[in-house]
Amino acid sequence: MAHGTWAIGGWMWGGTDVQKSVRSVQASLDAGVNFIDTAPAYGLGLSERIVGEAIRGRRDKVILATKCGLVWHTAKGRFFVDQNGTRIHRYLGAESIRYEVEHSLRRLETDYIDLYQTHWQDSTTPIEETMGTLLDLKMQGKIRAIGVSNCTVDQVRQYRAAGPVDAAQEQYSLLHRDLEREYLPYCARNHMAMLVYSPLANGLLAGKVDPDRIFPEGDLRRRNPMYSRESRVRVREMFGRLQPVARKYGFTEGQLAISWTLAQPGVTHALVGARDARQAEENAWAGSVTLAAADVIAVMEAAQAGALVEA
């Protein structure tokens, strides 16, 4: 179970409350979650600064992961997205990674990063150059393990041809199960950790989104088809069928979805966001409970009955 920090960066989530976000990370640590995942691109450094403040004095209790490759200090690489007027590029050139890691270390108030991941892949830089730079940083002690994110299996193979890859991070949930075809088995065979993000499908599986809720401008869910009223109604119906399973464990709908995700073969970590202490505590409890095999099947069957499964 890991604390994911995309949402607390504010971008695409309708802003953030810094102090509530700090307390959410600290609540995760207090509840036994020792793995925090962040990235510079989450709020143009804001998420990393929040994490740095939250773990101050507790760094030795935390497995800390961040990323590189989404940059705004240079226009090299390929344009990716505009973040509140700042142009973000995908770029994994050697000089850029060295620049990024120093800034991340300062924002996080640490002198090493446990897991350093390429956030999105860059078609303009050879993977060998990127991996060579990461290996240099590892030799210097600035990072301790190397990961990739939003990466194809073929790209992972290219990374691994240049050096050891410790982890991959990809989207996966009850509603998004493409990884099961090739990626999860590949990671399991090659002893790579699989960190899955959005196990609650950006909150859709948290069981707290009313079908008639209107999302504000700046919230990624406002125009996401996955968040259509019809989709929200079907998710509510699915969880209605799963109430006996949830009650058995004392779970909310979101906790059930998290626990189901962690029960899937090949998934080693679930990255779940929390914007306040209560959410963090709920997530931690979900990560501490193992579903019975029959209940894992029941959750899958309920999703299939509602035509909610992509895979």
N, C-alpha and C positions, 0 to 999 in steps of 0.2 A: 504494500500500500504506500503510495507516494502522494505528497501534496503538490498538485500542479498549480502554476501561478499565472497562466495566461490572463484569466479574468481580472486579477487584481492589478494588472497593468492598465486596465481601463479601456484601452483601444478595442473597439468593436463590441464592447460590453456596457456602453453607456456611462463611462467614467468609473471612478473608484473612490472609496473612502480610505485614505492611507492608514490611519490608526486602527480602523476596524480590520484592515487587511493584515497589518502587523500582528494584531491579536489573533487572527485566524491561523497564521503560521505558528505562532507560539502555542496555541491550543492544540494543534496537531502534534507538536513535540511533546507537550504535556500528556497527551493521550497515547504516546508510544510510537508515533509515526516519525521515523528518523531520516526519511528520504524526501528531499525537496527538489523539484525540477523547475527551472526558470529559463529565461532567454533575454538577451538585450532588446529584441524587437518588441517585447511585450511592454508597450508604453514608452518606447525610446529610452530604455534604461530604468524606467520607474519600477518595474517589477523587481529587477535585481536590487535596487536600492532598498525597497521594502523588505526583501529577504535578508539583505545585509543587516538592516536594523533589527529584524526579528530574531536573528540567530546570534546577535552580539553577546559575547560571553558564553555561548553554547556551541561554538563552532566544532569542538571536538566530539559533540554528540550527534552531528548531522552528516549524512551522505548528501553532498551538494552537486547538483547537475545543472549545467547551463549549455549554451550553444553558440555557434558562430555561423556566419554565412548570409545573414540578412543585414545589410549595412546601409548607413546613410552618411558616412564620412567620405564616400567616394561614389562616382558614377560608373565605375568599372563593372563588368559583368552584365547581367540582364535586368532591366527594370521589372520589379515584381508587383509593387502595390504602393499607393499613396496613403500615408498615415498622417491624417490631420494636416495636410499641406507639406509633409516631408516625404520625399521620394525614396523608397526603399528598393535596393537592388540585391539580387542574388549574386554573391561573389565570394569565392573561396581561394583567392590567390594568397600566396605565402605571406606577403607583407601585410595584407589585410587581416589575416588570422592573428598574426603577432600583435597588431594594433588592437584588435578586438579583445584578445585575452587579457591584455594589461588593463583595459578599461573595465572589463568584467570583474577582475580581481579587486580593483579599487571600489567599485560599486558594492560588491559583495563583502567587502572588508575582510578579505582573506588573502593568503599567499599561495593557495593551491585550490584546484577544482577537482573533485573526485571523478566526475564523468563529464567530458567535453564532447559535444555532439555537433555535427554539421546539420544545421537547421533545415535548409532546403538545398537541393543540389544545383551546381553551377555548371552549365554546359560550356562555358568559356575557359575553364581551368582544368587541366588534366588531373584526374583523380590521384595520379602518382605524386603530383606536386602538393596537393592538399594533404594527402596522407603523410608524405615526408615531413611536412611542417608539424603536423600533429605528433608524429613520433619524436621530433626534436623537442617539442614542448614537454612531452612525457619524460624524455631523458633529463631535461632541466628541472623536473619536479614541479612544474607549474600545473600540470594535469596528471591524473593517475590512471585514467582509463579513457578509451576512445569509443565514441558511438556515432551512429548515423540516424537521420530522421528524414521522413518523406523521401524515401529512397526505394528504388526497385531492387528485386533480388539480384538481377544482373549487375547493378551498380555495387551492391554489397560484395559480390564476387570480385569485382575489380578492386575495391578497397582491400579486401582480404588478401589479394595477390600481392599487395604492397606492404602489408603489415597486419597485426592482429586487431580485430574489431570485437569489442567486448559487448556491445549492446546495439539494438535497433529500437527506434521509437516510431510507431505508426498508429493511425486511427483504427479503433476497433470497439465495437459494442454489440449488444444484442441486435441492433438494427444494421450494423455494418460489419460483415463477417468475411470480406474478401481474403483476409490474411490466412484463413484456414486452408485455402487451396494449395499454397506453396510456401508462403513466408514463414508461418509458424513452424511447420515441419523442418524447414531449412535451418532456422535458428536453433531448434532443439537438437538437430543432428550435429550442428557445429558449435554447440555449447555457448551460444550467444543469449544474453538476456533479451527479452522482448518487453519493452515498456509500451503499454497501449494508452493512447490519450483519447479523450472524449468518451469514456465508458458510459457516461450518462447522456451521450448524444447532445452535447451542449445544453444540458439541463432538461431535455425532452423526457428523459427516463427518470427524472427526479420525482415525478408524480405530483409536482406542485404547480404546474402550468395550466391554468384554466383554459378551456377551448376558446373563450371569448376575450382573453387577455390581448391588449394591444401593446406591441413593443415600441419604444421610442426610437426616434432617429438616432443613428449611431450604434444601435444594437444589431449585431449580425443576424439575429433571429427574425428581424422585421420582414425581410424579403426572402428568407430561406424556405423553399418549398417543403422541406422536412417539417417545418413548423406551421404548415397550413392548418386551418381549423379542422379539416377532415382527419389529418394525421393525428392531431392532439386528441380527437374523439376516439380514434382507434386505440391509441396508447392507453387512454383511460379505461376503455373496455377490456383491454388485455390485463391491466392490473386488477380490474374487478374479478377476473377469472383466477387471479393469483393470490387473492386475499387469504385463503387458507394457508398457503405456503408462507406468506409474509408473517402471518400471526404466529406460526409455529416457531419462528426465530425472533419474534418481537421486532421485526424489520419494518421500516417504511418502504415505499416502492423503490426509492433510489438506492437504499441499502441492499435490497434484493438484487437490483441490477448490477451493483458493484460486486457483490459476492458471487453472482453468476459469472461475471467476467473473469474473476480470479480463479474460478474453477475450470477454465478452459485449458486444454493441453497446449503447452508452449507459451502461455502467457505467464510471465514471471512477475510483472509489476503492473498495477493499474494507477494511472496518474489522474487524480480527481481534484478539481478545483473547489475552493471554499472561500466565500467572501466575508464570513464572520465566524466567530468561535463556535457557535452552535453547529453550523454546517461541518466544520472541521471535526468536531467530536462525533457527529453522526457517521461521517466517512470512516473515521478510525475504527469505530465499532464494526462497521460492515467488513472491514479488512481483517478483523480478528476471528470471524466465524466462518467455518467451512460448511458449505451446503452438502447435504446427502445426495448421492448420485441420482436418486429418484426425483429429487426436487430440481436438480439441474435440468433433467429431462422435461419436467413439468413446465418450467419457465420457457424452454425452447418450444414446446408444443403450443403454449399459449400465444407466443409470438407468431408461430406459423398459422395458427387459426385466425389471427387478425391480419394476415397477409402483410406483416411488418418486416419480414426478413429479406435482406438483399441477396445474401449468398444462396 
